[in-house]
Amino acid sequence: MSLKNLIKSDKFIVTAELGPPQSANRGVIERKAGYFKGFVHAVNITDNQTAIVRFSSIAAAKILIDSGLEPVIQMTCRDRNRIAIQSDLLGAFGLGIENVLCLTGDYTTSGTQPEARPVYDMDSIQLIASVSRMNRGTLLSGDPIKTPTGFCIGGAANPFAPPFEMRIIRLQKKIAAGAQFIQTQPVFDLEIFKKWMERVNGLGLSKKTAILAGVMPVKSVKALEYMKSQVPGMRIHPSFIKRMAESEDPKAEGVNIAVELIEQIREIPGIRGIHLMPLMWESITPEIIKKSGITIDK
């Protein structure tokens, strides 16, 4: 069942994230694809994540299709103007890619080529609206598209970054622009996430889009400490840092934490699924899904 049809159903949805290599080696994508097959419904391919040059998200998505997986390309506003974005989206849909996650993109100064000029011709909300327009058969110029796209459109949300109400407003705008699913930043503070979901449910937003909660397995306490201090808008509950610091096997503890979070997230009203973000640790996906007791329809 496609991601678009899963969203229309009442099934629990599992997506995951694949980080392309800094290499032209398609074999890396094929190897990583094997970790997801049979364990997730669809796979995101990051788009030059953290502003570092990597294998093309669109090209990687075609490799995933050839491997029997359903891809979700990420499209950032950082690297392309509206002409290039629309062109890439037409080409992607022509290759059989039917899902797109619309992102603003990490600023270029966070990457290895800080001198690169960012574009940001649009923001993520405008990008969502643009893809919706293309689905209806029109380019931003007003020119008709003879063969329109039919993307399932996604957006991102950060329930943890202040100001809280502004994050809700941005979510509302993304849904109004046409976002059919929302993937959140990694959940490491359930109390804050539950409050965010209460607000989302109270506004009826979870009935208008599929909320997929981010879950990130980590290998070390250093990873959590880095995210806490260096990643804007990231909230890490102190109990997780304590557990990782005291564990004799941090990798195993990271898996345990991810599984526990999945179990608790599944109980939150309005949640439609999870988005697993293994951060270059794609091989851990089968273990986490098995331990979580999640079954994927064939």
Phi and psi restraints in degrees (value plus and minus 20) as a CYANA .aco file:
   2 SER   PHI     -90.0   -50.0
   2 SER   PSI     140.5   180.5
   3 LEU   PHI     -78.3   -38.3
   3 LEU   PSI     -61.1   -21.1
   4 LYS   PHI     -80.0   -40.0
   4 LYS   PSI     -62.8   -22.8
   5 ASN   PHI     -94.0   -54.0
   5 ASN   PSI     -52.4   -12.4
   6 LEU   PHI     -81.7   -41.7
   6 LEU   PSI     -60.1   -20.1
   7 ILE   PHI     -81.9   -41.9
   7 ILE   PSI     -56.4   -16.4
   8 LYS   PHI     -94.8   -54.8
   8 LYS   PSI     -38.7     1.3
   9 SER   PHI    -108.7   -68.7
   9 SER   PSI    -191.3  -151.3
  10 ASP   PHI    -129.0   -89.0
  10 ASP   PSI      -3.2    36.8
  11 LYS   PHI     -98.5   -58.5
  11 LYS   PSI     129.4   169.4
  12 PHE   PHI     -95.9   -55.9
  12 PHE   PSI     108.1   148.1
  13 ILE   PHI    -121.8   -81.8
  13 ILE   PSI     117.9   157.9
  14 VAL   PHI    -146.1  -106.1
  14 VAL   PSI      97.0   137.0
  15 THR   PHI    -135.9   -95.9
  15 THR   PSI     141.8   181.8
  16 ALA   PHI    -163.1  -123.1
  16 ALA   PSI     151.1   191.1
  17 GLU   PHI    -141.0  -101.0
  17 GLU   PSI     114.9   154.9
  18 LEU   PHI    -136.1   -96.1
  18 LEU   PSI     107.8   147.8
  19 GLY   PHI    -116.6   -76.6
  19 GLY   PSI      93.2   133.2
  20 PRO   PHI     -85.4   -45.4
  20 PRO   PSI     137.6   177.6
  21 PRO   PHI    -103.3   -63.3
  21 PRO   PSI     144.5   184.5
  22 GLN   PHI    -106.4   -66.4
  22 GLN   PSI      45.4    85.4
  23 SER   PHI    -184.5  -144.5
  23 SER   PSI     139.4   179.4
  24 ALA   PHI    -114.3   -74.3
  24 ALA   PSI      -5.7    34.3
  25 ASN   PHI    -104.0   -64.0
  25 ASN   PSI      84.3   124.3
  26 ARG   PHI     -88.8   -48.8
  26 ARG   PSI     -39.4     0.6
  27 GLY   PHI     -81.6   -41.6
  27 GLY   PSI     -50.4   -10.4
  28 VAL   PHI     -83.8   -43.8
  28 VAL   PSI     -62.5   -22.5
  29 ILE   PHI     -84.7   -44.7
  29 ILE   PSI     -63.3   -23.3
  30 GLU   PHI     -83.3   -43.3
  30 GLU   PSI     -60.2   -20.2
  31 ARG   PHI     -85.4   -45.4
  31 ARG   PSI     -65.8   -25.8
  32 LYS   PHI     -85.7   -45.7
  32 LYS   PSI     -53.2   -13.2
  33 ALA   PHI     -78.4   -38.4
  33 ALA   PSI     -54.8   -14.8
  34 GLY   PHI     -83.1   -43.1
  34 GLY   PSI     -45.9    -5.9
  35 TYR   PHI     -93.2   -53.2
  35 TYR   PSI     -40.8    -0.8
  36 PHE   PHI    -119.5   -79.5
  36 PHE   PSI     -43.4    -3.4
  37 LYS   PHI     -82.6   -42.6
  37 LYS   PSI     103.8   143.8
  38 GLY   PHI      66.4   106.4
  38 GLY   PSI     -22.5    17.5
  39 PHE   PHI    -138.8   -98.8
  39 PHE   PSI     -36.5     3.5
  40 VAL   PHI    -158.0  -118.0
  40 VAL   PSI     141.8   181.8
  41 HIS   PHI    -104.6   -64.6
  41 HIS   PSI     -55.5   -15.5
  42 ALA   PHI    -172.4  -132.4
  42 ALA   PSI     136.7   176.7
  43 VAL   PHI    -145.6  -105.6
  43 VAL   PSI     101.5   141.5
  44 ASN   PHI     -95.5   -55.5
  44 ASN   PSI     122.5   162.5
  45 ILE   PHI    -137.3   -97.3
  45 ILE   PSI     100.4   140.4
  46 THR   PHI     -87.4   -47.4
  46 THR   PSI     134.1   174.1
  47 ASP   PHI    -130.9   -90.9
  47 ASP   PSI      70.6   110.6
  48 ASN   PHI      30.3    70.3
  48 ASN   PSI      35.1    75.1
  49 GLN   PHI     -74.1   -34.1
  49 GLN   PSI     119.7   159.7
  50 THR   PHI      35.0    75.0
  50 THR   PSI       9.5    49.5
  51 ALA   PHI      39.4    79.4
  51 ALA   PSI      16.4    56.4
  52 ILE   PHI    -135.0   -95.0
  52 ILE   PSI     113.3   153.3
  53 VAL   PHI     -82.5   -42.5
  53 VAL   PSI     106.8   146.8
  54 ARG   PHI    -160.9  -120.9
  54 ARG   PSI     151.0   191.0
  55 PHE   PHI     -71.5   -31.5
  55 PHE   PSI     116.8   156.8
  56 SER   PHI     -74.3   -34.3
  56 SER   PSI     114.0   154.0
  57 SER   PHI     -81.9   -41.9
  57 SER   PSI     -60.8   -20.8
  58 ILE   PHI     -89.2   -49.2
  58 ILE   PSI     -63.6   -23.6
  59 ALA   PHI     -84.3   -44.3
  59 ALA   PSI     -60.4   -20.4
  60 ALA   PHI     -84.4   -44.4
  60 ALA   PSI     -56.5   -16.5
  61 ALA   PHI     -82.8   -42.8
  61 ALA   PSI     -58.7   -18.7
  62 LYS   PHI     -84.8   -44.8
  62 LYS   PSI     -57.0   -17.0
  63 ILE   PHI     -85.3   -45.3
  63 ILE   PSI     -58.4   -18.4
  64 LEU   PHI     -83.9   -43.9
  64 LEU   PSI     -61.5   -21.5
  65 ILE   PHI     -79.5   -39.5
  65 ILE   PSI     -65.1   -25.1
  66 ASP   PHI     -82.5   -42.5
  66 ASP   PSI     -44.2    -4.2
  67 SER   PHI    -111.4   -71.4
  67 SER   PSI     -18.1    21.9
  68 GLY   PHI      67.1   107.1
  68 GLY   PSI       1.0    41.0
  69 LEU   PHI    -135.2   -95.2
  69 LEU   PSI     135.4   175.4
  70 GLU   PHI    -116.0   -76.0
  70 GLU   PSI      97.8   137.8
  71 PRO   PHI    -111.5   -71.5
  71 PRO   PSI     136.6   176.6
  72 VAL   PHI    -143.9  -103.9
  72 VAL   PSI      89.1   129.1
  73 ILE   PHI     -96.8   -56.8
  73 ILE   PSI     126.9   166.9
  74 GLN   PHI    -119.1   -79.1
  74 GLN   PSI     118.0   158.0
  75 MET   PHI    -146.9  -106.9
  75 MET   PSI      95.9   135.9
  76 THR   PHI    -121.6   -81.6
  76 THR   PSI     134.6   174.6
  77 CYS   PHI    -106.1   -66.1
  77 CYS   PSI     -27.1    12.9
  78 ARG   PHI     -86.8   -46.8
  78 ARG   PSI     -59.7   -19.7
  79 ASP   PHI    -123.3   -83.3
  79 ASP   PSI     -29.8    10.2
  80 ARG   PHI    -156.3  -116.3
  80 ARG   PSI     126.9   166.9
  81 ASN   PHI    -105.0   -65.0
  81 ASN   PSI     159.8   199.8
  82 ARG   PHI     -84.8   -44.8
  82 ARG   PSI     -48.3    -8.3
  83 ILE   PHI     -86.5   -46.5
  83 ILE   PSI     -69.6   -29.6
  84 ALA   PHI     -85.5   -45.5
  84 ALA   PSI     -58.9   -18.9
  85 ILE   PHI     -81.4   -41.4
  85 ILE   PSI     -68.0   -28.0
  86 GLN   PHI     -85.0   -45.0
  86 GLN   PSI     -57.9   -17.9
  87 SER   PHI     -83.5   -43.5
  87 SER   PSI     -66.5   -26.5
  88 ASP   PHI     -83.4   -43.4
  88 ASP   PSI     -57.5   -17.5
  89 LEU   PHI     -88.1   -48.1
  89 LEU   PSI     -59.3   -19.3
  90 LEU   PHI     -81.9   -41.9
  90 LEU   PSI     -64.5   -24.5
  91 GLY   PHI     -85.1   -45.1
  91 GLY   PSI     -60.8   -20.8
  92 ALA   PHI     -82.3   -42.3
  92 ALA   PSI     -65.3   -25.3
  93 PHE   PHI     -86.0   -46.0
  93 PHE   PSI     -55.7   -15.7
  94 GLY   PHI     -84.3   -44.3
  94 GLY   PSI     -44.0    -4.0
  95 LEU   PHI    -105.8   -65.8
  95 LEU   PSI     -22.1    17.9
  96 GLY   PHI      78.0   118.0
  96 GLY   PSI     -10.5    29.5
  97 ILE   PHI    -107.0   -67.0
  97 ILE   PSI     101.0   141.0
  98 GLU   PHI    -135.6   -95.6
  98 GLU   PSI     -17.6    22.4
  99 ASN   PHI    -150.3  -110.3
  99 ASN   PSI     119.3   159.3
 100 VAL   PHI    -160.5  -120.5
 100 VAL   PSI     114.3   154.3
 101 LEU   PHI    -124.1   -84.1
 101 LEU   PSI     101.1   141.1
 102 CYS   PHI    -115.3   -75.3
 102 CYS   PSI     100.7   140.7
 103 LEU   PHI    -151.0  -111.0
 103 LEU   PSI     132.4   172.4
 104 THR   PHI     -91.6   -51.6
 104 THR   PSI     -64.9   -24.9
 105 GLY   PHI      82.4   122.4
 105 GLY   PSI     121.3   161.3
 106 ASP   PHI     -82.1   -42.1
 106 ASP   PSI     123.4   163.4
 107 TYR   PHI     -86.9   -46.9
 107 TYR   PSI     129.3   169.3
 108 THR   PHI     -81.0   -41.0
 108 THR   PSI     -47.4    -7.4
 109 THR   PHI     -88.7   -48.7
 109 THR   PSI     -32.7     7.3
 110 SER   PHI    -104.1   -64.1
 110 SER   PSI     -27.8    12.2
 111 GLY   PHI    -122.5   -82.5
 111 GLY   PSI    -183.6  -143.6
 112 THR   PHI    -112.5   -72.5
 112 THR   PSI     -23.5    16.5
 113 GLN   PHI    -149.0  -109.0
 113 GLN   PSI      47.6    87.6
 114 PRO   PHI     -82.9   -42.9
 114 PRO   PSI     -36.6     3.4
 115 GLU   PHI     -97.1   -57.1
 115 GLU   PSI     -30.1     9.9
 116 ALA   PHI     -82.8   -42.8
 116 ALA   PSI     119.9   159.9
 117 ARG   PHI    -103.9   -63.9
 117 ARG   PSI     102.3   142.3
 118 PRO   PHI     -94.7   -54.7
 118 PRO   PSI     135.9   175.9
 119 VAL   PHI    -120.1   -80.1
 119 VAL   PSI     -86.0   -46.0
 120 TYR   PHI      28.3    68.3
 120 TYR   PSI      27.8    67.8
 121 ASP   PHI     -85.9   -45.9
 121 ASP   PSI     -47.8    -7.8
 122 MET   PHI    -156.0  -116.0
 122 MET   PSI     144.8   184.8
 123 ASP   PHI    -123.7   -83.7
 123 ASP   PSI     159.4   199.4
 124 SER   PHI     -84.6   -44.6
 124 SER   PSI     -53.9   -13.9
 125 ILE   PHI     -87.0   -47.0
 125 ILE   PSI     -64.0   -24.0
 126 GLN   PHI     -85.0   -45.0
 126 GLN   PSI     -54.8   -14.8
 127 LEU   PHI     -85.1   -45.1
 127 LEU   PSI     -63.7   -23.7
 128 ILE   PHI     -78.3   -38.3
 128 ILE   PSI     -65.3   -25.3
 129 ALA   PHI     -83.5   -43.5
 129 ALA   PSI     -55.5   -15.5
 130 SER   PHI     -87.2   -47.2
 130 SER   PSI     -62.2   -22.2
 131 VAL   PHI     -86.0   -46.0
 131 VAL   PSI     -59.2   -19.2
 132 SER   PHI     -79.2   -39.2
 132 SER   PSI     -60.3   -20.3
 133 ARG   PHI     -86.2   -46.2
 133 ARG   PSI     -60.0   -20.0
 134 MET   PHI     -85.0   -45.0
 134 MET   PSI     -56.0   -16.0
 135 ASN   PHI     -82.3   -42.3
 135 ASN   PSI     -49.2    -9.2
 136 ARG   PHI    -106.8   -66.8
 136 ARG   PSI     -22.6    17.4
 137 GLY   PHI      79.3   119.3
 137 GLY   PSI       1.9    41.9
 138 THR   PHI    -158.0  -118.0
 138 THR   PSI     116.1   156.1
 139 LEU   PHI    -100.0   -60.0
 139 LEU   PSI     147.7   187.7
 140 LEU   PHI     -84.8   -44.8
 140 LEU   PSI     -43.4    -3.4
 141 SER   PHI     -90.7   -50.7
 141 SER   PSI     -36.2     3.8
 142 GLY   PHI      78.2   118.2
 142 GLY   PSI     -31.0     9.0
 143 ASP   PHI     -87.4   -47.4
 143 ASP   PSI     120.3   160.3
 144 PRO   PHI     -94.8   -54.8
 144 PRO   PSI     131.4   171.4
 145 ILE   PHI    -122.1   -82.1
 145 ILE   PSI      97.1   137.1
 146 LYS   PHI     -81.3   -41.3
 146 LYS   PSI     -59.7   -19.7
 147 THR   PHI    -140.3  -100.3
 147 THR   PSI      76.8   116.8
 148 PRO   PHI     -86.2   -46.2
 148 PRO   PSI     142.3   182.3
 149 THR   PHI    -101.2   -61.2
 149 THR   PSI     150.4   190.4
 150 GLY   PHI    -164.8  -124.8
 150 GLY   PSI      27.7    67.7
 151 PHE   PHI     -89.5   -49.5
 151 PHE   PSI     125.4   165.4
 152 CYS   PHI    -107.5   -67.5
 152 CYS   PSI      99.9   139.9
 153 ILE   PHI    -123.6   -83.6
 153 ILE   PSI     111.8   151.8
 154 GLY   PHI    -141.8  -101.8
 154 GLY   PSI     140.3   180.3
 155 GLY   PHI    -157.4  -117.4
 155 GLY   PSI     150.2   190.2
 156 ALA   PHI    -131.0   -91.0
 156 ALA   PSI     136.6   176.6
 157 ALA   PHI    -163.4  -123.4
 157 ALA   PSI     123.5   163.5
 158 ASN   PHI    -138.4   -98.4
 158 ASN   PSI      80.3   120.3
 159 PRO   PHI     -90.8   -50.8
 159 PRO   PSI     -28.8    11.2
 160 PHE   PHI    -126.1   -86.1
 160 PHE   PSI     -34.1     5.9
 161 ALA   PHI    -106.2   -66.2
 161 ALA   PSI     112.4   152.4
 162 PRO   PHI     -96.8   -56.8
 162 PRO   PSI     139.7   179.7
 163 PRO   PHI     -97.6   -57.6
 163 PRO   PSI     119.9   159.9
 164 PHE   PHI     -75.3   -35.3
 164 PHE   PSI     -69.2   -29.2
 165 GLU   PHI     -87.0   -47.0
 165 GLU   PSI     -52.9   -12.9
 166 MET   PHI     -84.6   -44.6
 166 MET   PSI     -55.9   -15.9
 167 ARG   PHI     -84.6   -44.6
 167 ARG   PSI     -56.8   -16.8
 168 ILE   PHI     -87.1   -47.1
 168 ILE   PSI     -61.5   -21.5
 169 ILE   PHI     -83.0   -43.0
 169 ILE   PSI     -63.4   -23.4
 170 ARG   PHI     -83.4   -43.4
 170 ARG   PSI     -58.3   -18.3
 171 LEU   PHI     -81.9   -41.9
 171 LEU   PSI     -64.3   -24.3
 172 GLN   PHI     -78.4   -38.4
 172 GLN   PSI     -62.9   -22.9
 173 LYS   PHI     -86.1   -46.1
 173 LYS   PSI     -59.0   -19.0
 174 LYS   PHI     -85.8   -45.8
 174 LYS   PSI     -60.3   -20.3
 175 ILE   PHI     -86.8   -46.8
 175 ILE   PSI     -62.9   -22.9
 176 ALA   PHI     -82.9   -42.9
 176 ALA   PSI     -52.2   -12.2
 177 ALA   PHI     -96.2   -56.2
 177 ALA   PSI     -37.4     2.6
 178 GLY   PHI     108.0   148.0
 178 GLY   PSI      -7.6    32.4
 179 ALA   PHI     -90.6   -50.6
 179 ALA   PSI      99.4   139.4
 180 GLN   PHI    -110.4   -70.4
 180 GLN   PSI     -39.3     0.7
 181 PHE   PHI    -165.5  -125.5
 181 PHE   PSI     132.9   172.9
 182 ILE   PHI    -147.9  -107.9
 182 ILE   PSI     106.8   146.8
 183 GLN   PHI    -127.0   -87.0
 183 GLN   PSI     106.7   146.7
 184 THR   PHI    -111.9   -71.9
 184 THR   PSI     144.9   184.9
 185 GLN   PHI     -82.7   -42.7
 185 GLN   PSI     140.9   180.9
 186 PRO   PHI     -77.4   -37.4
 186 PRO   PSI     117.4   157.4
 187 VAL   PHI    -110.9   -70.9
 187 VAL   PSI      95.7   135.7
 188 PHE   PHI    -149.4  -109.4
 188 PHE   PSI      -9.0    31.0
 189 ASP   PHI    -164.2  -124.2
 189 ASP   PSI      74.7   114.7
 190 LEU   PHI     -85.5   -45.5
 190 LEU   PSI     -54.0   -14.0
 191 GLU   PHI     -81.8   -41.8
 191 GLU   PSI     -67.4   -27.4
 192 ILE   PHI     -85.8   -45.8
 192 ILE   PSI     -61.1   -21.1
 193 PHE   PHI     -84.0   -44.0
 193 PHE   PSI     -59.7   -19.7
 194 LYS   PHI     -84.0   -44.0
 194 LYS   PSI     -58.8   -18.8
 195 LYS   PHI     -84.7   -44.7
 195 LYS   PSI     -60.1   -20.1
 196 TRP   PHI     -83.1   -43.1
 196 TRP   PSI     -64.8   -24.8
 197 MET   PHI     -85.4   -45.4
 197 MET   PSI     -54.4   -14.4
 198 GLU   PHI     -80.2   -40.2
 198 GLU   PSI     -62.4   -22.4
 199 ARG   PHI     -87.8   -47.8
 199 ARG   PSI     -62.7   -22.7
 200 VAL   PHI     -80.7   -40.7
 200 VAL   PSI     -65.9   -25.9
 201 ASN   PHI     -86.7   -46.7
 201 ASN   PSI     -59.8   -19.8
 202 GLY   PHI     -81.6   -41.6
 202 GLY   PSI     -50.7   -10.7
 203 LEU   PHI    -109.0   -69.0
 203 LEU   PSI     -20.8    19.2
 204 GLY   PHI      54.8    94.8
 204 GLY   PSI      -4.7    35.3
 205 LEU   PHI     -92.8   -52.8
 205 LEU   PSI     -51.8   -11.8
 206 SER   PHI     -90.0   -50.0
 206 SER   PSI     -31.8     8.2
 207 LYS   PHI    -109.9   -69.9
 207 LYS   PSI     -31.9     8.1
 208 LYS   PHI    -122.1   -82.1
 208 LYS   PSI     -35.8     4.2
 209 THR   PHI    -171.0  -131.0
 209 THR   PSI     141.0   181.0
 210 ALA   PHI    -113.3   -73.3
 210 ALA   PSI      96.3   136.3
 211 ILE   PHI    -109.0   -69.0
 211 ILE   PSI      98.3   138.3
 212 LEU   PHI    -132.3   -92.3
 212 LEU   PSI      95.6   135.6
 213 ALA   PHI     -99.9   -59.9
 213 ALA   PSI     112.3   152.3
 214 GLY   PHI     -93.3   -53.3
 214 GLY   PSI     114.5   154.5
 215 VAL   PHI    -150.9  -110.9
 215 VAL   PSI     103.5   143.5
 216 MET   PHI    -141.6  -101.6
 216 MET   PSI      90.0   130.0
 217 PRO   PHI     -92.8   -52.8
 217 PRO   PSI     116.8   156.8
 218 VAL   PHI    -142.3  -102.3
 218 VAL   PSI     135.5   175.5
 219 LYS   PHI    -116.9   -76.9
 219 LYS   PSI     -38.5     1.5
 220 SER   PHI    -172.6  -132.6
 220 SER   PSI     141.9   181.9
 221 VAL   PHI     -87.7   -47.7
 221 VAL   PSI     -48.2    -8.2
 222 LYS   PHI     -81.6   -41.6
 222 LYS   PSI     -55.1   -15.1
 223 ALA   PHI     -83.9   -43.9
 223 ALA   PSI     -64.0   -24.0
 224 LEU   PHI     -85.8   -45.8
 224 LEU   PSI     -63.3   -23.3
 225 GLU   PHI     -84.4   -44.4
 225 GLU   PSI     -56.8   -16.8
 226 TYR   PHI     -84.6   -44.6
 226 TYR   PSI     -66.8   -26.8
 227 MET   PHI     -82.3   -42.3
 227 MET   PSI     -59.7   -19.7
 228 LYS   PHI     -83.2   -43.2
 228 LYS   PSI     -59.8   -19.8
 229 SER   PHI    -113.8   -73.8
 229 SER   PSI     -46.0    -6.0
 230 GLN   PHI    -133.7   -93.7
 230 GLN   PSI     -39.8     0.2
 231 VAL   PHI    -118.1   -78.1
 231 VAL   PSI      95.1   135.1
 232 PRO   PHI     -79.6   -39.6
 232 PRO   PSI     116.3   156.3
 233 GLY   PHI      58.3    98.3
 233 GLY   PSI     -11.6    28.4
 234 MET   PHI    -112.8   -72.8
 234 MET   PSI     112.2   152.2
 235 ARG   PHI    -138.7   -98.7
 235 ARG   PSI     103.4   143.4
 236 ILE   PHI    -137.7   -97.7
 236 ILE   PSI      99.8   139.8
 237 HIS   PHI     -87.0   -47.0
 237 HIS   PSI     115.3   155.3
 238 PRO   PHI     -74.9   -34.9
 238 PRO   PSI     -48.9    -8.9
 239 SER   PHI     -82.8   -42.8
 239 SER   PSI     -53.4   -13.4
 240 PHE   PHI     -91.4   -51.4
 240 PHE   PSI     -59.4   -19.4
 241 ILE   PHI     -84.0   -44.0
 241 ILE   PSI     -61.7   -21.7
 242 LYS   PHI     -82.7   -42.7
 242 LYS   PSI     -64.7   -24.7
 243 ARG   PHI     -81.7   -41.7
 243 ARG   PSI     -65.2   -25.2
 244 MET   PHI     -87.0   -47.0
 244 MET   PSI     -58.3   -18.3
 245 ALA   PHI     -87.5   -47.5
 245 ALA   PSI     -54.2   -14.2
 246 GLU   PHI    -111.7   -71.7
 246 GLU   PSI     -29.5    10.5
 247 SER   PHI     -94.2   -54.2
 247 SER   PSI     119.9   159.9
 248 GLU   PHI     -98.3   -58.3
 248 GLU   PSI     -38.4     1.6
 249 ASP   PHI    -153.9  -113.9
 249 ASP   PSI      62.7   102.7
 250 PRO   PHI     -77.4   -37.4
 250 PRO   PSI     -57.5   -17.5
 251 LYS   PHI     -82.9   -42.9
 251 LYS   PSI     -64.7   -24.7
 252 ALA   PHI     -84.1   -44.1
 252 ALA   PSI     -58.1   -18.1
 253 GLU   PHI     -87.9   -47.9
 253 GLU   PSI     -56.5   -16.5
 254 GLY   PHI     -81.1   -41.1
 254 GLY   PSI     -58.8   -18.8
 255 VAL   PHI     -86.9   -46.9
 255 VAL   PSI     -63.7   -23.7
 256 ASN   PHI     -79.7   -39.7
 256 ASN   PSI     -62.7   -22.7
 257 ILE   PHI     -83.5   -43.5
 257 ILE   PSI     -63.7   -23.7
 258 ALA   PHI     -81.4   -41.4
 258 ALA   PSI     -63.6   -23.6
 259 VAL   PHI     -84.7   -44.7
 259 VAL   PSI     -63.3   -23.3
 260 GLU   PHI     -81.7   -41.7
 260 GLU   PSI     -62.2   -22.2
 261 LEU   PHI     -82.7   -42.7
 261 LEU   PSI     -63.6   -23.6
 262 ILE   PHI     -78.6   -38.6
 262 ILE   PSI     -65.8   -25.8
 263 GLU   PHI     -80.7   -40.7
 263 GLU   PSI     -60.9   -20.9
 264 GLN   PHI     -96.2   -56.2
 264 GLN   PSI     -56.5   -16.5
 265 ILE   PHI     -83.4   -43.4
 265 ILE   PSI     -57.4   -17.4
 266 ARG   PHI     -81.8   -41.8
 266 ARG   PSI     -42.3    -2.3
 267 GLU   PHI    -106.9   -66.9
 267 GLU   PSI     -27.7    12.3
 268 ILE   PHI    -100.8   -60.8
 268 ILE   PSI     105.3   145.3
 269 PRO   PHI     -77.6   -37.6
 269 PRO   PSI     119.6   159.6
 270 GLY   PHI      72.2   112.2
 270 GLY   PSI     -32.0     8.0
 271 ILE   PHI     -98.8   -58.8
 271 ILE   PSI     111.0   151.0
 272 ARG   PHI    -123.2   -83.2
 272 ARG   PSI     -32.5     7.5
 273 GLY   PHI     152.4   192.4
 273 GLY   PSI    -191.2  -151.2
 274 ILE   PHI    -145.0  -105.0
 274 ILE   PSI     136.1   176.1
 275 HIS   PHI    -141.6  -101.6
 275 HIS   PSI      87.0   127.0
 276 LEU   PHI    -101.4   -61.4
 276 LEU   PSI     107.9   147.9
 277 MET   PHI    -142.1  -102.1
 277 MET   PSI      60.6   100.6
 278 PRO   PHI     -96.1   -56.1
 278 PRO   PSI     -24.6    15.4
 279 LEU   PHI      28.1    68.1
 279 LEU   PSI      50.2    90.2
 280 MET   PHI      44.8    84.8
 280 MET   PSI       2.4    42.4
 281 TRP   PHI    -147.9  -107.9
 281 TRP   PSI      24.1    64.1
 282 GLU   PHI     -78.6   -38.6
 282 GLU   PSI     -47.7    -7.7
 283 SER   PHI     -84.0   -44.0
 283 SER   PSI     -36.6     3.4
 284 ILE   PHI    -103.0   -63.0
 284 ILE   PSI     -29.8    10.2
 285 THR   PHI     -74.6   -34.6
 285 THR   PSI     -72.3   -32.3
 286 PRO   PHI     -76.1   -36.1
 286 PRO   PSI     -61.8   -21.8
 287 GLU   PHI     -83.2   -43.2
 287 GLU   PSI     -63.5   -23.5
 288 ILE   PHI     -86.1   -46.1
 288 ILE   PSI     -64.2   -24.2
 289 ILE   PHI     -85.4   -45.4
 289 ILE   PSI     -62.2   -22.2
 290 LYS   PHI     -82.3   -42.3
 290 LYS   PSI     -66.6   -26.6
 291 LYS   PHI     -87.2   -47.2
 291 LYS   PSI     -44.5    -4.5
 292 SER   PHI    -100.3   -60.3
 292 SER   PSI     -32.6     7.4
 293 GLY   PHI      54.6    94.6
 293 GLY   PSI      -0.3    39.7
 294 ILE   PHI    -107.3   -67.3
 294 ILE   PSI     112.6   152.6
 295 THR   PHI    -133.3   -93.3
 295 THR   PSI     117.6   157.6
 296 ILE   PHI    -123.8   -83.8
 296 ILE   PSI     105.5   145.5
 297 ASP   PHI     -83.4   -43.4
 297 ASP   PSI     117.0   157.0
